[in-house]
């Protein structure tokens, strides 16, 4: 790949092609949506990637894409983040053999379910993936960052972690808690030079968002007609548009960059004005 092509690819995210050269990035939820956009952004800026997702074949194909497009060889591992014991074992091994400069906890799932009669099993699984897995990742990689006196952790929360979402109680609870975890870790790490922040996307055009909006149960609970769910959701955003995953990725890359060293413990909305909290 020519230097011109590399520059073009990275400039679409607004950063220099060598900004993260030599940096080691650990990323969960890497096989689709925002995770893929984040991975492309880091790869375009020279980072070395370790990708985690549930679907091994999707990860393999995506790693091949990154190598072809950006010349970066990405390692990957298929892990079900709801299996916390397996995740902890994998993290213990990684922490012993590799140091990461940047950690992005992006993995997450959504379920439409009322608080009244909420199933315990679905509640636990969602919190394991959205919150507890992120805690294990942070607790595994923070010690080395603190010892080195440098590092960046970015957690992908949601505007539903700032203002609760009806019929998504487990999702909102997990994202609120992730912000609390972010703040606590940021305070503990602040004097060391390690920063810990969160980004809070609104409606981003991903498979996860489409699945939620097009779910007949979600539409019925929210009083949306089946044939106009996407359009009415779009119009609910003050900018009257869905965000693109690359916009969220650009914010993640900024928080991971040297320019953001004074930002820690923050939850930054990127939602087209949908939430002002």
N, C-alpha and C positions, 0 to 999 in steps of 0.2 A: 504494500500500500504506500502511496506517495505521501510526503509530508503535507502537501496541499489538501489531500483527502482527509488526513487526520485532523488538520486544522478546521476544515469545514465541518466535520462531524462534531468536534468538541465545541465549536463556536455556536452551534445550535442550542447548547445549554448555557452559553455565555461565559465560558471559562477557557483558559489556555490549555493546549493539548498536553503540557507536561506538569500541570498543577499538582497532580497526585502521583507523579512518577516515583516508583519505589515504595509507595504506600500499600499496606496490606488491608483489605476491606473484607469484613464478614457481613453477609447480608442474608436475612431470612425472607421467606415469601418471594423468592427470586425468579420463579418460573412464569410469572404473568403480571399484567397490570403495572402498578406503580413500581413493584420490585424490578421488573425488567427495565423500566425507564431509568431507575436509579443505577442499575448495573451498567447499562449502556453509557450513562453519563460518566461514571467512574472509569470505565474502560477507555472512553474517548479521551480522558484526561490522564491516562498512563498508569492507573492503579492496577494492582494484582488482586484478583477476586476469589473469594471462597463463597460459593452459592449454596444455600440450603432451601429445599422445597420438598413437597411430598411426592411429586410425580417425577421419577427418575428419568423417564424418556424425554419429558419436556425440558428438564435440566440439561440433559445431554445435547439435545438439539440447540438449545439456547447457548450453551457453552461453545458449540461449533460456530454458531452465528457470530458470537463475540470475537472468536479467533479470526474468522474470515473478514469481518468488517473493521475490526480495530487492531488486529494483530496481537491481542492479549489472550494468553492461555488461562482460562478460568477453571479452577477446581470446583467440584460440586459434590454434594452428598444428599441423598434422599433420606429425610427424617420426618416421621409423623410427630409434630410438635405436641400433640395430645398425649404422646407416650413419654411422660416426663423422665422416667427412669432411664430410658434409652437415650433421650436427649442429654441428660446429665452425664452419662457414660461417654458419649461422643465428645461433649464439651471438655470433659476432664482430659481426654486424650489429646484434643487439639491444643488446649491451654498449655500442656506439657511440651509440645513440639513446635508451636508456632506462636508468634506475637502479632496481634492485630493492632493497627493504628486507628482504624475506624470501624465502628460496629453500628449496623443499622438494623433495628428490630422492626421489620415491616409486616411480617406474617399476621394475618387476621382473617376471621370468618364472621359472618353475620347470620342471625336467625330471627325470624319474625315469630314472636311469642308473647302473649300477655303475661303480666305479673300474676294475675289470678290464675291459679292452676299451673304455674310454670313447672316443667319437668326438671327434676334435679340433675338427671344425667346430661341433658343438653346444656344446662347452666354450667355444670362442671367442665364439660368439654370445651365450651366457648372460652371460659376464663383460663383454662389450661393453655389454650393456643394463644389467646390475645394478651394475657397478662403473665401467667406463671412461667411460660417459656421465655419471655423477655427478661424476667427476673433472673432465671438461671443463666441466660447468656451474659447478662451484666455482671452477675456475681462471679462468673467464671473468668471473664476477661479484664475486669476492673483491677484486680491486684497487680497484674503486670503493667498496666497503664500507670497506676499510682506509683509504682516503683520507678518507672522510667521518667515520670513527671510530664507525660504528654499522652494525648489520646482524645478521640471524639466518639461520643455515643449519641445517636439520633434515634428516637423512638417515634414511630408513626402512630399517632393517636387519631383523633377525629373531632370535628366540631360537635359530634354527639358525646364527646368527653368533656365538653364545656357547658352544653345545654342538653338535658336529657331528651331522648327520643322515645315517644310512645310506641309500644309494641316491639321495642328493641331493648328491653331492660338489661339483659345480660350484656349486650354489646356496649350500651352506654356505661354500665357499671365497670366493665373491663377497661374502657377507654378513660373514664374518670380516674380509676385506680392507677392506670399507667402514667398519668400526669403526676399523681402523688409520688409514685416511685421515681419518676424523672427528677422531681424537685428534691427529694431526699438524697438521691445519689449525687446530684449536682452540688448540694451543700457539703456533703462528705468529701467530695473530690475537688472542691473549688481551689483550695490553697495549693494543690499539686500541679495545676496547669491542665488538668483533664476537664473537658466540658461535657455536660449532659443536657440535651435539649429534646423537645418534642415538636413535631409538626402536626397540625390539625386540619386535614383536608375536608372539604365539603363534598359536593357531588362531582366526582371524577369519572370520566368516561372509561370504565373498566368492565370486565366480565362480571365482577362482584356486584357493581352498581346496577348493571342491566338485570342481573338475576333477581336482585331485590325489588327493583321497580316493576319488573314484569311478573312478579309473583302474584297470582290472583288473590291469595290470602292477604298479602300486604296491601294490595290495591283496595280490597274490600274494607279492611280495617281503617284505612286512611281516606275512604270516600272518593277514590279515584276511579273513573271509568276505565274499563280494560283497554279500550282502543286509544286512550289519550294519556296514559301514565307517564311516558317519557316526555311528552311535550309539556304537560302541566308541571312536572318536576323541574324541567329546564326553566320554565317561566317563574318558578318560585325563587330562583336565584336572582338577586338584583342585577347582575351583569347579563342575565337572560342567556346563559350558556353553561354547558358542562366544562369543567376544567380538563385539560389534557394531562396524562401522567407525567409528561416531560416537565410541566410547570412545577409539579410537586418535587420531581427529581432535582430541579435546579435549586430549590430551597434547601433540600437535603445536602447537596454539594456545597452550597454556600456555608451552611453550618459546620460542615466538615473541613472547611478551608481555613488557612491562617487568618484570613480577614475577619473571621467570626470568633476570635479568641476571647473577646470580652463578653460574649453572649453565653450564659449558662443558666440552667434552671428555668428556661422559658418554654412556653407553649405558644407557637406561632400559627395563627389561622391562615389558611390559604383556601378560600371558599367563595370567591367572587362576591363578597359582601353578605353572604347568607347568615353569618353570625357576627355580631359586633362585641361579643363577650370574650 
